[in-house]
Amino acid sequence: MIFKGNQVTQDLVLKPDVCIVGSGPGGSMAASRLSAQGAKVVVLEEGGYHQKDEFDMQEATAFPRLYQDRGNRATADLSIAVLQGRAVGGGTVVNWTTSYRTPDDVINRWRDEGSILTPALLKPHFDEVEQRLGIQKVDYDDTNANNRSLYDGCKKLGWQVDTTRRNVRGCLRTGYCGMGCPVDAKQSAALTYLPDAIAKGADLYADCRVTRIDWNGKRAQAVIGVVLDPASGQYTGRTIRVEPKVIVVSGGALNSPALLLRSGIRQGPVGEKTWLHPVVAVGAMYKSRIEGFYGAPQSVASHHFAHRDPGAGFFMEVAPTHPMITGIAMPGFGAPLRSRMALLPHLASCISLMIDGFHGDQGGTVSLRPDGGPRLDYPFNEVHYECFREGMKAMARAHLANGAESITTFHATPLVLTKESDLAQIDHAPLGPNLFAAFTAHQMGGCRMGSDPKTSVVNPQLRHHSLENLFVADGSVFPTSLGVNPMESIYGISSWAAQHIHAALS
């Protein structure tokens, strides 16, 4: 069953076989697999339980309701905006449906870190995920003008580009994936693996913020959560204490390290080497109407520059152009910003995502804020800046090749580029914290897997090095970033790990 916060009217003490913290792709998959094997599972989720009739396609409703920190999560210096889901189903409720398997070269690289994963080992798990979620490749004719502008520009330059794969069934291409699907076409965890788990006897408590894990010696003993009111988000005064045989932490790459730190579980580099696929963007202005706020939001990607040497790789995708998120991303205030926003129907948005973790960069660090929430520090260095510049130039070239009238960068003082020779200005524009717009929708690392307890948090089976009944199953276990959108990787690796989690019950 699913219980909302206002349905918990007294303090609870629960004693299932497994307690899972978080209901995103990692937690939902673990719940589904373990319930199917006969384990009694309880899932605790900080976010609310929302259904399609609540998804009104309004940014002002969706971001406070469905995102961490009401959509305002950011790095400690405010230099990177962090988009991260907060709901039953986690990020799968608000992502843009882009689905990729973990690249083989990334899996093989992880073996140098002590991972035992192989492409062959993960293949049956990815096969099942793709079948369950309806993941299929997008036809070019089903892309919108926003995505086609990147596709056509790359083709004209002879660059690699292709349509993506999406986890949808019966998609109406409304364009509002990031605000919750109003027709249940997006096959989120809330519509798939969580109902599968509940059908096998799992219980899910929404609106429950886990504050700590109690442990002693080599055993984790209990998960402690406080109950929130679904309407206000305030504490109700009720608590939930879960005393399971096994605990699975699946709160995501920021919340999972923070939970371990709050609980005093500090063995290994907890919170270190956090990867973000840091994003820079440009806007391309076309004479014709683009209307990037309609249609499948992300149906085209180019990995032409994913393996640059020297330099960090990056890949290019497309972001929708809804008014609020576009207005936040665009530089400027007042009249200049209003004038740019007036041209929104003619704007094509393109993003470049840096593949961090492969060039000696240390990534970010999760620590604790005074209130116990995650603090994320992610310092930039010249490796980042070089990648950002090259990403901006590549996006600009693609759109100029496709006939864009002008390209606007998202520097604090924006550049307006109209021809190839203008691109040199990008090399001289100042870069630094808050001197340009940077984002992340992909958080990874912070509880990395590996064989060495000094350099990793969990072992190759995703069990904590020090606590024999504590597992982590989410994107925080990745030793590096992926170079692709992470949802399917999290599902697949959590599916594989479920067999090891189940073995710990005996």
C-alpha positions as CSV (number, residue, x, y, z in Angstrom):
1,M,0.0,0.0,0.0
2,I,0.9,3.7,-0.4
3,F,0.5,5.8,2.7
4,K,0.6,9.6,2.5
5,G,1.9,11.7,5.4
6,N,-1.6,12.8,6.5
7,Q,-2.6,9.1,6.9
8,V,0.1,8.4,9.5
9,T,-1.7,9.4,12.7
10,Q,0.6,7.8,15.3
11,D,4.2,7.0,15.6
12,L,5.1,3.7,13.9
13,V,7.6,1.0,14.5
14,L,7.9,-1.4,11.5
15,K,9.9,-4.6,11.2
16,P,10.1,-5.7,7.6
17,D,12.8,-7.7,5.9
18,V,14.1,-4.7,3.9
19,C,13.8,-0.9,4.3
20,I,14.6,1.1,1.2
21,V,15.2,4.8,1.5
22,G,14.1,6.6,-1.7
23,S,11.8,5.5,-4.5
24,G,13.6,6.7,-7.7
25,P,15.0,4.3,-10.2
26,G,17.3,2.6,-7.7
27,G,14.9,2.2,-4.9
28,S,11.9,1.3,-7.0
29,M,13.9,-1.4,-8.8
30,A,15.2,-2.9,-5.5
31,A,11.7,-2.9,-4.1
32,S,10.3,-4.6,-7.1
33,R,13.0,-7.3,-7.3
34,L,13.1,-8.0,-3.6
35,S,9.3,-8.1,-3.2
36,A,9.1,-10.6,-6.1
37,Q,11.5,-12.8,-4.2
38,G,9.2,-12.9,-1.2
39,A,10.9,-10.3,1.0
40,K,8.7,-7.9,3.0
41,V,9.7,-4.4,1.9
42,V,9.0,-1.0,3.3
43,V,10.0,2.1,1.1
44,L,10.4,5.5,2.7
45,E,10.1,8.5,0.3
46,E,10.5,12.2,1.3
47,G,8.5,13.4,-1.6
48,G,4.8,13.3,-2.1
49,Y,2.6,10.8,-4.0
50,H,1.1,12.5,-7.1
51,Q,-1.0,11.2,-9.9
52,K,-1.7,12.5,-13.4
53,D,-4.7,14.6,-12.5
54,E,-2.4,16.7,-10.3
55,F,0.0,17.5,-13.1
56,D,-1.4,20.8,-14.4
57,M,1.5,21.6,-16.7
58,Q,2.3,24.7,-14.8
59,E,5.9,25.4,-13.8
60,A,4.8,27.4,-10.8
61,T,3.0,24.3,-9.5
62,A,5.5,21.6,-10.6
63,F,8.8,22.9,-9.4
64,P,7.8,23.5,-5.8
65,R,5.9,20.2,-5.7
66,L,8.2,17.8,-7.6
67,Y,11.8,19.1,-7.2
68,Q,14.3,19.2,-4.3
69,D,14.3,22.5,-2.5
70,R,11.2,23.6,-4.4
71,G,13.3,23.7,-7.6
72,N,16.0,26.0,-6.0
73,R,18.7,23.5,-5.2
74,A,22.1,24.7,-6.2
75,T,25.8,24.3,-5.3
76,A,26.9,26.2,-2.2
77,D,28.3,29.1,-4.2
78,L,25.1,29.2,-6.4
79,S,27.1,28.7,-9.5
80,I,25.3,25.5,-10.7
81,A,21.6,25.1,-10.6
82,V,20.6,21.5,-9.6
83,L,17.5,20.0,-11.0
84,Q,16.6,16.9,-8.9
85,G,13.3,15.2,-8.5
86,R,11.5,14.8,-5.2
87,A,8.4,12.6,-5.4
88,V,7.2,9.0,-5.3
89,G,9.1,7.8,-8.3
90,G,12.0,10.2,-7.8
91,G,13.6,11.8,-10.8
92,T,11.7,9.4,-13.2
93,V,8.6,11.6,-12.6
94,V,10.2,14.7,-13.9
95,N,13.0,13.7,-16.3
96,W,12.7,14.1,-20.1
97,T,12.5,10.4,-20.8
98,T,15.9,10.0,-22.4
99,S,17.1,6.4,-21.9
100,Y,20.5,5.0,-22.5
101,R,22.3,1.9,-21.4
102,T,25.7,2.4,-19.6
103,P,28.3,2.7,-22.4
104,D,30.6,-0.4,-22.6
105,D,33.7,1.8,-22.4
106,V,32.5,3.3,-19.1
107,I,31.7,-0.1,-17.6
108,N,35.2,-1.3,-18.6
109,R,36.8,1.8,-17.1
110,W,35.1,1.1,-13.8
111,R,36.8,-2.3,-13.6
112,D,40.0,-0.3,-13.0
113,E,38.2,1.0,-9.9
114,G,37.5,-2.5,-8.6
115,S,34.0,-2.9,-10.2
116,I,33.0,-6.5,-11.3
117,L,30.4,-5.3,-13.8
118,T,30.6,-6.2,-17.4
119,P,28.4,-5.3,-20.4
120,A,27.4,-9.0,-20.6
121,L,26.5,-9.1,-16.9
122,L,24.2,-6.1,-17.3
123,K,22.6,-6.9,-20.6
124,P,19.7,-9.1,-19.3
125,H,18.9,-6.4,-16.8
126,F,18.8,-3.7,-19.5
127,D,16.8,-5.9,-21.7
128,E,14.1,-6.3,-19.0
129,V,14.1,-2.6,-18.1
130,E,13.6,-1.6,-21.8
131,Q,10.7,-4.0,-22.1
132,R,9.0,-3.0,-18.9
133,L,9.4,0.7,-19.6
134,G,8.5,0.6,-23.3
135,I,11.9,2.2,-24.2
136,Q,12.1,2.7,-28.0
137,K,14.0,4.8,-30.4
138,V,12.4,8.0,-31.6
139,D,11.6,8.4,-35.3
140,Y,12.9,11.6,-36.8
141,D,9.4,12.6,-37.8
142,D,8.4,12.5,-34.2
143,T,10.9,15.1,-33.1
144,N,10.0,18.8,-32.7
145,A,11.6,21.8,-34.5
146,N,13.8,22.4,-31.4
147,N,15.4,19.0,-31.6
148,R,15.5,18.9,-35.4
149,S,17.5,22.1,-35.4
150,L,20.4,20.3,-33.6
151,Y,20.0,17.1,-35.7
152,D,20.0,18.9,-39.0
153,G,22.9,21.2,-38.1
154,C,25.0,18.3,-37.0
155,K,24.2,16.4,-40.2
156,K,25.2,19.4,-42.3
157,L,28.6,19.5,-40.5
158,G,29.1,15.7,-40.9
159,W,29.0,15.1,-37.1
160,Q,27.5,12.1,-35.4
161,V,24.0,12.7,-34.3
162,D,20.9,10.4,-33.7
163,T,17.5,10.4,-32.2
164,T,17.3,9.1,-28.6
165,R,15.3,6.3,-27.0
166,R,12.4,7.3,-24.7
167,N,10.5,5.4,-22.0
168,V,7.0,6.2,-23.1
169,R,3.8,4.5,-24.2
170,G,1.1,6.4,-26.1
171,C,3.0,9.7,-25.8
172,L,1.0,12.7,-26.9
173,R,4.2,14.8,-27.1
174,T,2.7,17.6,-25.0
175,G,6.2,18.8,-24.1
176,Y,5.6,18.9,-20.3
177,C,7.7,15.8,-19.2
178,G,9.6,17.9,-16.7
179,M,6.3,18.8,-14.8
180,G,4.9,15.3,-14.5
181,C,3.2,13.5,-17.4
182,P,-0.5,14.5,-17.5
183,V,-1.5,11.4,-19.5
184,D,0.6,8.7,-17.8
185,A,2.5,8.1,-21.1
186,K,5.9,8.5,-19.4
187,Q,6.6,5.1,-17.8
188,S,8.0,6.4,-14.5
189,A,8.8,4.3,-11.5
190,A,5.6,5.4,-10.0
191,L,3.7,3.7,-12.8
192,T,5.9,0.6,-13.2
193,Y,8.3,-0.9,-10.7
194,L,6.7,0.6,-7.6
195,P,3.2,-0.8,-8.4
196,D,4.9,-4.1,-9.2
197,A,6.4,-4.0,-5.7
198,I,3.2,-3.0,-4.0
199,A,1.3,-5.8,-5.8
200,K,3.8,-8.3,-4.1
201,G,3.2,-6.8,-0.7
202,A,5.5,-3.8,-0.3
203,D,4.4,-0.8,1.6
204,L,5.5,2.7,0.6
205,Y,5.3,5.7,3.0
206,A,5.4,9.0,1.1
207,D,6.1,12.4,2.9
208,C,8.6,10.7,5.2
209,R,12.0,12.4,5.5
210,V,14.7,10.0,6.8
211,T,16.9,11.7,9.3
212,R,19.3,9.0,10.2
213,I,20.3,5.4,10.3
214,D,21.1,3.9,13.7
215,W,23.9,1.4,13.7
216,N,26.2,-0.5,16.1
217,G,29.4,-2.4,15.3
218,K,29.0,-4.0,11.9
219,R,25.2,-3.8,11.7
220,A,22.7,-1.1,10.7
221,Q,19.9,-1.4,13.1
222,A,17.1,1.1,12.2
223,V,16.0,3.8,9.9
224,I,14.4,6.9,11.5
225,G,12.1,9.1,9.6
226,V,9.9,12.1,10.4
227,V,6.5,12.5,8.8
228,L,5.7,15.6,6.7
229,D,2.3,17.1,6.0
230,P,1.6,16.7,2.2
231,A,0.1,20.2,1.9
232,S,2.6,22.3,3.8
233,G,5.7,20.1,3.9
234,Q,6.0,20.8,7.7
235,Y,6.6,18.1,10.3
236,T,3.5,16.5,11.7
237,G,5.2,15.4,14.9
238,R,4.9,11.7,13.9
239,T,7.9,9.5,13.4
240,I,8.5,6.2,11.6
241,R,11.1,3.8,12.9
242,V,11.9,0.8,10.7
243,E,13.9,-2.1,12.1
244,P,14.7,-4.3,9.1
245,K,17.2,-7.1,8.4
246,V,18.7,-5.1,5.5
247,I,18.7,-1.4,4.6
248,V,19.0,-0.1,1.1
249,V,19.9,3.6,0.6
250,S,18.6,4.9,-2.7
251,G,18.2,8.7,-2.1
252,G,20.3,9.8,-5.0
253,A,23.8,11.1,-5.4
254,L,23.3,14.1,-3.0
255,N,20.9,12.8,-0.5
256,S,22.5,9.3,0.0
257,P,25.9,10.7,1.1
258,A,24.2,13.2,3.3
259,L,22.2,10.5,5.0
260,L,25.3,8.5,5.7
261,L,27.1,11.6,7.0
262,R,24.1,12.5,9.3
263,S,24.2,9.0,10.6
264,G,27.9,9.1,11.4
265,I,28.7,6.5,8.8
266,R,31.8,8.1,7.5
267,Q,34.0,5.2,6.4
268,G,35.6,5.9,3.0
269,P,35.3,8.9,0.8
270,V,31.6,9.6,1.6
271,G,30.4,12.5,-0.5
272,E,33.6,12.8,-2.5
273,K,34.0,12.5,-6.3
274,T,30.4,13.6,-7.0
275,W,29.8,14.0,-10.7
276,L,27.3,16.4,-12.4
277,H,27.6,16.3,-16.2
278,P,27.8,20.1,-15.7
279,V,25.8,21.8,-18.4
280,V,26.2,25.0,-20.4
281,A,23.7,26.2,-23.0
282,V,23.2,28.5,-25.9
283,G,20.1,29.9,-27.5
284,A,19.7,30.0,-31.2
285,M,17.3,32.5,-32.8
286,Y,15.5,31.4,-36.0
287,K,13.4,33.4,-38.3
288,S,10.8,30.6,-38.3
289,R,8.8,29.6,-35.2
290,I,10.5,26.8,-33.2
291,E,8.1,26.6,-30.2
292,G,10.4,24.4,-28.2
293,F,7.9,24.3,-25.3
294,Y,5.8,21.7,-27.3
295,G,6.8,18.2,-28.4
296,A,9.0,15.5,-27.0
297,P,11.5,17.7,-25.1
298,Q,14.7,15.7,-25.7
299,S,14.7,13.4,-28.7
300,V,18.0,14.1,-30.3
301,A,21.6,13.8,-29.1
302,S,25.1,14.1,-30.5
303,H,28.0,12.3,-29.0
304,H,30.5,13.4,-31.7
305,F,32.7,15.1,-29.1
306,A,32.3,12.5,-26.3
307,H,35.9,11.2,-26.5
308,R,38.1,14.2,-27.1
309,D,41.8,13.8,-26.3
310,P,43.1,16.1,-25.0
311,G,40.3,17.6,-23.1
312,A,37.2,16.4,-21.4
313,G,34.4,15.0,-23.6
314,F,31.0,16.4,-23.9
315,F,27.7,15.5,-25.6
316,M,25.0,17.7,-26.9
317,E,21.2,17.5,-26.3
318,V,18.2,19.7,-26.5
319,A,16.3,21.3,-23.6
320,P,12.7,22.5,-23.8
321,T,12.0,26.2,-23.7
322,H,9.2,26.7,-21.1
323,P,9.1,30.3,-19.9
324,M,10.3,29.9,-16.3
325,I,13.2,27.6,-16.8
326,T,14.3,29.6,-19.9
327,G,13.9,32.9,-18.1
328,I,16.1,31.6,-15.2
329,A,18.7,30.4,-17.7
330,M,18.9,33.5,-19.8
331,P,21.2,36.2,-18.6
332,G,20.1,39.7,-17.7
333,F,17.2,41.3,-15.9
334,G,14.4,43.8,-16.5
335,A,13.9,45.2,-20.0
336,P,16.7,43.2,-21.7
337,L,15.4,39.9,-20.4
338,R,11.8,40.8,-21.3
339,S,12.9,41.6,-24.9
340,R,14.6,38.2,-25.2
341,M,11.7,36.4,-23.7
342,A,9.3,38.0,-26.2
343,L,11.1,36.1,-28.9
344,L,10.7,32.7,-27.1
345,P,8.7,31.1,-29.9
346,H,11.6,31.5,-32.2
347,L,14.3,30.2,-29.8
348,A,16.0,26.8,-30.1
349,S,17.8,25.7,-26.9
350,C,20.8,23.5,-27.0
351,I,22.9,22.1,-24.1
352,S,26.4,20.7,-23.8
353,L,27.0,18.2,-21.0
354,M,30.6,17.7,-19.8
355,I,31.6,14.1,-19.1
356,D,33.4,14.6,-15.8
357,G,35.5,12.1,-13.9
358,F,37.8,10.9,-16.7
359,H,40.6,13.6,-16.8
360,G,41.9,13.7,-13.3
361,D,39.2,16.1,-12.2
362,Q,38.0,15.6,-8.6
363,G,34.4,16.4,-9.2
364,G,32.3,17.8,-6.3
365,T,31.9,17.1,-2.6
366,V,28.8,16.6,-0.6
367,S,28.9,17.7,3.1
368,L,26.2,18.8,5.5
369,R,24.5,22.1,5.8
370,P,23.7,23.3,9.4
371,D,20.1,21.9,8.9
372,G,21.5,18.5,8.0
373,G,20.7,18.8,4.3
374,P,23.2,18.2,1.6
375,R,25.7,20.9,0.8
376,L,27.3,20.5,-2.6
377,D,30.6,22.1,-3.6
378,Y,31.8,21.7,-7.1
379,P,34.8,23.9,-8.0
380,F,35.6,24.7,-11.6
381,N,39.0,24.4,-13.1
382,E,40.6,24.9,-16.5
383,V,39.5,21.4,-17.6
384,H,35.9,22.5,-17.1
385,Y,36.4,25.9,-18.7
386,E,38.0,24.5,-21.8
387,C,35.2,22.0,-22.2
388,F,32.5,24.6,-21.7
389,R,34.1,26.9,-24.3
390,E,34.4,24.0,-26.8
391,G,30.8,22.9,-26.1
392,M,29.5,26.5,-26.7
393,K,31.4,26.7,-30.0
394,A,30.1,23.3,-31.2
395,M,26.5,24.2,-30.4
396,A,26.8,27.5,-32.1
397,R,28.4,25.9,-35.2
398,A,25.6,23.4,-35.5
399,H,22.9,26.0,-35.3
400,L,24.6,28.5,-37.7
401,A,25.0,25.6,-40.1
402,N,21.3,25.0,-39.8
403,G,20.5,28.6,-40.7
404,A,20.0,30.3,-37.3
405,E,20.0,34.1,-37.5
406,S,22.0,34.5,-34.3
407,I,23.4,32.6,-31.3
408,T,23.2,34.0,-27.8
409,T,25.5,32.7,-25.1
410,F,24.4,32.5,-21.4
411,H,27.4,34.5,-20.1
412,A,26.5,37.2,-17.5
413,T,27.2,39.6,-20.3
414,P,25.9,37.6,-23.2
415,L,27.6,37.3,-26.5
416,V,25.5,37.5,-29.7
417,L,27.1,35.6,-32.6
418,T,26.0,35.7,-36.2
419,K,28.8,34.1,-38.1
420,E,31.6,31.6,-37.8
421,S,34.3,34.2,-37.2
422,D,32.3,35.5,-34.2
423,L,32.9,32.2,-32.3
424,A,36.4,33.3,-31.3
425,Q,34.7,35.7,-28.9
426,I,33.8,32.7,-26.7
427,D,37.5,32.1,-26.0
428,H,37.8,35.5,-24.5
429,A,34.5,35.8,-22.6
430,P,35.1,35.5,-18.8
431,L,34.3,32.2,-17.1
432,G,34.0,31.7,-13.4
433,P,31.4,31.0,-10.7
434,N,28.2,33.0,-11.6
435,L,29.8,34.6,-14.6
436,F,27.8,32.2,-16.9
437,A,24.8,29.9,-16.5
438,A,25.6,26.3,-15.5
439,F,23.2,23.5,-14.6
440,T,23.0,19.9,-13.7
441,A,20.1,17.4,-14.1
442,H,22.4,14.3,-13.7
443,Q,24.0,13.7,-10.2
444,M,26.2,10.7,-9.8
445,G,29.0,9.5,-7.4
446,G,29.5,10.3,-3.8
447,C,29.2,6.7,-2.6
448,R,31.4,5.1,-5.2
449,M,31.7,1.4,-5.6
450,G,35.1,-0.3,-5.5
451,S,37.2,-3.0,-3.9
452,D,39.4,-0.7,-1.8
453,P,37.7,0.6,1.4
454,K,40.0,3.6,1.4
455,T,38.9,4.8,-2.0
456,S,35.3,3.6,-2.1
457,V,32.2,3.5,0.1
458,V,30.5,0.3,-1.1
459,N,32.1,-2.9,-2.3
460,P,31.6,-4.3,-5.8
461,Q,28.2,-5.9,-4.8
462,L,27.1,-2.4,-3.5
463,R,27.3,-3.4,0.2
464,H,28.8,-0.9,2.6
465,H,32.4,-1.8,3.4
466,S,31.9,-1.5,7.2
467,L,28.2,-2.4,7.7
468,E,27.3,-5.9,6.5
469,N,23.6,-5.3,6.1
470,L,23.7,-1.8,4.5
471,F,23.6,-1.4,0.7
472,V,23.5,1.6,-1.6
473,A,21.6,1.3,-4.9
474,D,21.4,4.5,-6.9
475,G,23.6,6.7,-9.1
476,S,25.8,7.6,-6.1
477,V,27.7,4.4,-6.6
478,F,29.1,5.3,-10.0
479,P,32.9,5.8,-10.0
480,T,32.7,8.3,-12.8
481,S,29.9,10.0,-14.8
482,L,28.5,8.2,-17.7
483,G,28.5,10.4,-20.8
484,V,24.8,9.5,-21.2
485,N,21.6,10.2,-19.3
486,P,21.7,8.1,-16.1
487,M,18.2,6.7,-15.5
488,E,18.5,3.4,-17.3
489,S,21.9,2.8,-15.8
490,I,20.5,3.2,-12.3
491,Y,17.7,0.8,-13.1
492,G,20.0,-1.8,-14.6
493,I,22.7,-1.7,-11.9
494,S,20.1,-1.8,-9.1
495,S,18.4,-4.8,-10.8
496,W,21.7,-6.6,-10.8
497,A,22.5,-5.6,-7.2
498,A,19.1,-7.0,-6.0
499,Q,20.4,-10.5,-6.0
500,H,23.2,-9.6,-3.6
501,I,20.8,-7.6,-1.4
502,H,18.5,-10.6,-1.2
503,A,21.4,-12.9,-0.3
504,A,22.1,-10.7,2.7
505,L,18.7,-11.7,4.1
506,S,19.7,-15.3,4.7
